[in-house]
Amino acid sequence: MSHEPSSHPDQLSPDTVVVAAGRPAREHDAAVNPPIVLSSTYVGTGEVVDGDRAYGRYSNPTWDPLEAALSELEGAALPGLVFSSGLAAVSAALSLVPVGGVLVMPRHSYQGALVMAQEQSGKGLFALRTVDIANNDDVIAALTGAGEKAADMLWLESPTNPMLEVADLRVLCRSAKAVGAIVVTDNTFSTPLVQKPLELGSDIVLHSVTKYLAGHSDVVLGALITSDETLRHTLLHHRSIHGGIAGPFEAWLALRGLRTLALRVERSQASAVELARRLDVHDGVEKVLFPGLDSDPGHERAKAQMQGFGSILCIEVAGGETAADALVGALRLWTPATSLGGVESLIERRRRHANEPASVPVNLLRLSVGIENVEDLWNDLAQALDAAAR
């Protein structure tokens, strides 16, 4: 059993929704925050019907307010679905590709999703076509099949991880619909405060809740959100049968983290813009990847479909891989770590991962800008750039 997304007498701004959504009913002496329910099973008599909780693998009251809040933020007509991890959500979404079907995916995508798709394709479950997601002609050709089988699913990620390419979501969603393909959009980098894929034509939105939504590097969760009842039922069935369910404590922590999302995104985005501008003119940096820069290839497209530019930026360090590693090693405030979207600023050389595509430069560093003072962040980067150049 899941609650419908909460309704309000007024149309609320998204930065209010993150605070107001998923609250308990306003009754005398009621709790302001939803409680954690620790139960693996539920009392029931008679036949089990759709909507009954019955067992902890099917439902938990602690999931409901988080699922309702995510749905309201993404503008969905149905409650979202939380999963045990972002990859559990990826697995459920990929299960929608029929056996023998075709999946079109960006060549630069979240590594876990790309590896999972490659492994399933290698087993013959479906054909995988990887594309430059910023090139509309390339994507449309892959969707139509150019004389071969048309695609069954288009996987979108915009901006991409880690190259920050920006997809033309409206055009690509329309093109996918024209061939009957389901569109899944990973909105982890942007969050629903910056970009709303359902409004741009996507069928399903995916989040690694671990990242910005929970926001404190203490939770591993994923989510899928859709307004299509048939798709939601299929995804719910996959979650129930394959067991990729969220723990109630993790769901409660994620909802608590969600309450500050607007403040965190506002602060980190502003800092990311400032850092990108300074890095763009620094002699120790060969290139800055960030759609917030006027010079970035995705800048105009991002302006047209995003409310801001996100808080992730990448740099290619002068001096190659050795200098990039030296920069990371010289940092004192930025934390070298593989995740993103937390309150703390993180940095990582992506090609240290064996599965990262070879098209990602060896000297590329991904920076997840947190909420620290921007001058402190800059000073640390500046001294590390100087150290790396010596």
C-alpha positions in Angstrom: 0.0 0.0 0.0 1.4 3.4 -1.0 0.0 6.8 -0.3 -0.8 9.1 -3.2 1.4 12.2 -3.6 0.3 14.8 -1.1 -1.9 17.6 -2.4 -1.8 21.2 -1.3 -4.4 24.0 -1.5 -1.8 26.1 -3.4 0.6 25.3 -6.2 3.9 25.1 -4.2 7.4 25.8 -5.5 9.7 22.8 -5.6 11.9 24.3 -2.9 8.8 24.2 -0.7 7.8 20.8 -1.8 11.0 19.2 -0.5 10.0 20.5 3.0 6.2 19.9 2.9 5.8 16.7 0.9 5.3 13.3 2.6 4.2 14.7 6.0 1.7 12.9 8.2 -1.9 14.2 8.4 -2.4 17.3 10.5 -4.1 15.9 13.6 -3.9 16.9 17.2 -0.7 15.5 18.8 0.3 13.9 15.5 4.0 13.6 14.7 5.4 16.2 12.4 7.7 13.7 10.9 6.7 10.2 9.7 7.9 7.4 11.9 10.1 4.5 11.1 8.2 1.2 11.0 10.3 -1.8 11.7 8.2 -4.8 10.7 8.8 -7.6 8.3 5.1 -8.7 8.1 1.6 -7.3 8.6 -1.7 -8.6 10.0 -4.1 -9.7 7.4 -7.2 -11.9 6.9 -8.8 -13.3 3.8 -7.3 -13.2 0.4 -4.4 -10.9 -0.3 -5.3 -8.2 -2.8 -3.4 -5.4 -4.5 -2.8 -2.7 -2.0 -2.4 -5.0 1.0 1.0 -4.7 2.7 1.1 -8.4 3.7 4.8 -8.7 3.8 7.9 -6.5 4.1 9.1 -7.2 0.6 6.0 -5.7 -0.9 5.6 -2.6 1.2 6.6 -0.6 4.3 4.9 2.5 5.7 8.3 4.2 5.9 8.7 4.1 2.1 5.4 5.8 1.5 6.2 9.4 2.4 9.5 9.3 0.5 7.9 7.8 -2.5 5.2 10.4 -2.4 7.7 13.3 -2.0 9.8 12.1 -5.0 6.7 11.8 -7.1 5.5 15.3 -6.3 9.0 16.7 -7.0 9.2 15.0 -10.4 5.6 15.9 -11.3 4.4 12.3 -11.5 0.8 11.2 -11.3 1.7 8.0 -9.3 3.9 7.4 -6.2 7.5 6.7 -6.9 9.3 3.4 -6.1 12.3 3.3 -3.9 14.9 0.5 -4.3 17.8 -0.8 -2.2 20.4 1.0 -4.5 20.6 3.0 -7.6 21.8 -0.1 -9.4 18.8 -2.0 -8.2 16.6 0.7 -9.8 18.8 0.4 -13.0 18.2 -3.4 -13.0 14.5 -2.9 -12.7 14.4 -0.4 -15.5 16.6 -2.5 -17.9 14.2 -5.4 -17.3 11.7 -3.5 -19.4 13.8 -4.2 -22.5 12.3 -7.3 -24.2 14.5 -10.3 -24.9 16.0 -9.8 -28.3 15.2 -6.1 -28.1 17.5 -3.0 -28.6 18.7 -0.6 -26.0 20.2 2.8 -27.0 22.5 4.2 -24.2 25.0 7.1 -24.0 28.6 6.0 -24.4 29.3 8.0 -21.3 26.9 7.0 -18.6 26.9 6.1 -15.0 29.5 3.3 -14.9 27.3 0.8 -13.1 24.4 1.2 -15.6 26.8 0.9 -18.6 28.5 -2.2 -17.3 25.2 -3.9 -16.4 23.9 -3.2 -19.9 27.1 -4.5 -21.5 26.9 -7.7 -19.4 23.3 -8.3 -20.3 24.0 -7.6 -24.0 26.9 -10.0 -23.8 24.6 -12.7 -22.6 22.3 -12.1 -25.7 19.4 -10.6 -23.7 19.3 -7.6 -26.0 21.4 -5.6 -28.4 23.2 -2.5 -27.0 23.9 0.6 -29.2 26.0 3.2 -27.5 25.9 6.8 -28.9 27.1 10.3 -28.4 24.1 11.5 -26.6 24.8 15.1 -27.5 24.6 14.3 -31.2 20.9 14.2 -32.2 21.6 12.6 -35.6 23.7 9.8 -34.0 21.0 9.0 -31.4 18.1 9.1 -33.9 19.9 6.8 -36.3 20.4 4.3 -33.4 16.8 4.6 -32.5 15.4 4.0 -36.0 18.0 1.2 -36.6 19.1 2.5 -40.0 17.5 -0.4 -41.8 17.8 -2.8 -38.8 15.5 -3.3 -35.8 14.3 -0.1 -34.1 15.1 0.5 -30.5 12.9 -0.7 -27.6 14.4 1.6 -25.0 16.3 4.9 -25.0 18.4 5.5 -21.9 19.1 9.1 -21.3 21.6 10.7 -18.9 22.0 14.5 -19.1 24.4 15.9 -18.2 26.3 12.7 -18.6 28.7 11.1 -16.1 31.5 12.1 -16.2 31.8 14.1 -19.5 28.8 16.4 -18.8 27.4 16.2 -22.3 23.9 17.6 -22.5 21.2 15.7 -24.4 18.4 17.4 -26.3 15.8 15.8 -24.1 12.6 17.1 -25.9 13.8 16.1 -29.4 15.2 12.7 -28.3 12.1 11.8 -26.3 9.9 12.6 -29.3 12.1 10.5 -31.6 12.0 7.6 -29.2 8.2 7.7 -29.0 8.1 7.8 -32.8 9.6 4.3 -32.9 7.7 3.0 -29.9 10.7 3.0 -27.5 10.4 3.5 -23.7 12.5 6.4 -22.4 14.3 6.2 -19.1 16.2 9.3 -17.9 18.8 9.2 -15.1 18.2 12.5 -13.3 20.7 12.0 -10.5 23.1 14.8 -11.5 20.4 17.4 -12.0 17.8 16.5 -9.3 14.1 17.4 -9.9 14.9 21.0 -8.8 17.1 21.5 -11.8 15.4 19.3 -14.5 12.1 17.5 -14.8 12.4 14.7 -17.5 8.8 13.7 -17.3 7.8 17.1 -18.4 10.3 16.9 -21.3 8.8 13.6 -22.5 10.6 10.8 -20.6 8.5 7.8 -19.4 10.6 7.0 -16.4 12.9 9.0 -14.2 15.7 7.2 -12.3 17.6 8.5 -9.3 20.5 7.3 -7.2 18.9 8.6 -4.0 22.3 8.0 -2.4 23.5 11.2 -4.1 21.8 14.6 -3.9 18.3 13.5 -2.7 19.6 12.0 0.5 22.6 14.3 0.4 24.7 13.2 3.4 26.8 10.3 2.1 25.1 7.9 4.6 22.5 6.1 2.6 22.5 3.8 -0.4 19.1 3.9 -2.2 17.6 4.2 -5.7 14.3 5.3 -7.1 12.1 5.1 -10.2 9.3 7.5 -10.9 6.7 7.3 -13.7 3.2 8.4 -14.5 2.4 5.3 -16.5 0.4 2.9 -14.5 1.4 -0.2 -16.5 5.1 0.6 -16.3 4.8 1.3 -12.6 3.1 -2.0 -12.0 5.8 -3.9 -13.9 8.6 -2.1 -12.0 6.8 -2.8 -8.7 6.5 -6.5 -9.6 10.2 -6.6 -10.4 11.1 -5.0 -7.0 8.9 -7.4 -5.1 10.1 -10.6 -6.9 13.8 -9.7 -7.2 14.0 -8.3 -3.7 15.8 -5.0 -4.3 13.9 -3.3 -1.5 14.8 -0.3 0.7 15.4 -0.7 4.4 13.0 1.5 6.4 15.8 3.3 8.3 17.5 4.2 5.0 14.2 5.5 3.6 13.7 7.6 6.7 17.2 9.0 6.5 16.7 9.8 2.8 13.5 11.7 3.5 15.2 13.7 6.3 18.0 14.5 3.9 15.6 15.6 1.2 14.2 18.4 3.4 17.4 20.5 2.8 17.8 19.6 -0.9 16.8 23.1 -2.1 19.3 24.8 0.2 22.1 22.4 -0.7 21.5 22.6 -4.4 21.3 26.4 -4.4 24.6 26.7 -2.5 26.5 24.1 -4.4 25.3 25.3 -7.8 26.4 28.8 -7.1 29.8 27.6 -5.9 30.2 25.3 -8.9 29.7 28.2 -11.3 32.3 30.3 -9.5 34.8 27.6 -9.3 34.3 26.7 -13.0 35.0 30.3 -14.0 38.2 30.5 -12.0 39.4 27.1 -13.2 38.7 28.0 -16.8 41.4 30.6 -16.7 44.0 28.8 -14.6 47.2 27.8 -16.3 47.2 24.4 -14.6 43.9 23.4 -16.2 43.7 22.4 -19.9 39.9 22.2 -20.0 36.8 22.7 -17.9 33.7 20.7 -18.6 30.6 22.4 -17.1 27.4 23.4 -18.9 27.2 26.6 -16.9 30.1 28.1 -18.9 29.1 30.1 -21.9 31.8 28.4 -23.9 30.6 24.9 -23.1 29.1 23.0 -26.1 26.0 22.1 -24.0 25.4 25.6 -22.5 22.5 26.7 -24.7 20.8 23.4 -24.6 21.1 23.3 -20.8 19.7 26.8 -20.5 16.6 25.6 -22.5 15.8 22.6 -20.3 17.4 23.1 -16.9 16.8 25.5 -14.0 20.5 26.0 -13.4 23.5 23.8 -14.4 24.0 21.4 -11.5 26.9 21.1 -9.1 29.2 18.7 -10.9 32.1 20.0 -13.0 35.2 18.3 -14.5 38.6 19.5 -15.3 41.4 18.1 -17.4 44.6 18.8 -15.6 47.7 20.1 -17.4 50.5 17.6 -17.1 48.4 14.5 -17.7 47.6 11.6 -15.4 50.6 12.2 -13.1 49.7 15.8 -12.4 46.0 14.9 -11.9 47.0 12.4 -9.2 49.4 14.8 -7.7 46.6 17.4 -7.5 44.3 15.0 -5.7 47.0 14.0 -3.3 47.8 17.7 -2.4 44.2 18.6 -1.4 43.4 19.2 2.2 39.7 20.1 2.2 38.3 18.3 -0.9 37.9 14.6 -0.2 39.1 12.0 -2.7 36.1 9.7 -3.0 34.0 8.1 -5.7 30.5 9.3 -4.9 28.9 12.7 -5.3 26.0 14.9 -4.2 26.8 15.1 -0.5 27.3 18.1 1.6 31.1 17.6 1.4 33.1 18.4 -1.7 34.5 15.3 -3.4 37.0 14.8 -6.2 38.1 11.8 -8.2 40.2 10.9 -11.2 37.6 8.8 -13.0 40.0 6.6 -15.1 41.3 5.1 -11.9 38.3 2.8 -12.4 39.1 -0.1 -14.8 35.6 0.0 -16.3 35.6 3.7 -17.2 35.4 4.2 -21.0 38.7 4.8 -22.7 37.2 8.0 -24.2 37.3 9.6 -20.8 40.7 11.4 -20.6 43.2 10.0 -18.1 43.8 13.4 -16.6 40.1 14.2 -16.0 39.0 14.9 -12.5 35.3 15.0 -11.5 34.4 17.5 -8.8 31.3 17.2 -6.8 30.9 20.7 -5.2 29.5 20.6 -1.7 28.3 23.4 0.6 31.5 24.6 2.1 32.6 28.2 1.8 33.5 28.7 -1.9 36.7 30.7 -1.0 37.9 27.8 1.1 37.2 25.4 -1.7 39.0 27.6 -4.2 42.0 28.1 -2.0 42.5 24.4 -1.6 42.2 23.8 -5.3 44.6 26.6 -6.1 47.3 25.4 -3.8 46.9 21.8 -5.1 47.1 23.0 -8.7 50.4 24.8 -7.8 51.7 21.7 -6.0 50.8 19.5 -9.0 52.7 21.8 -11.4 56.0 21.6 -9.4 
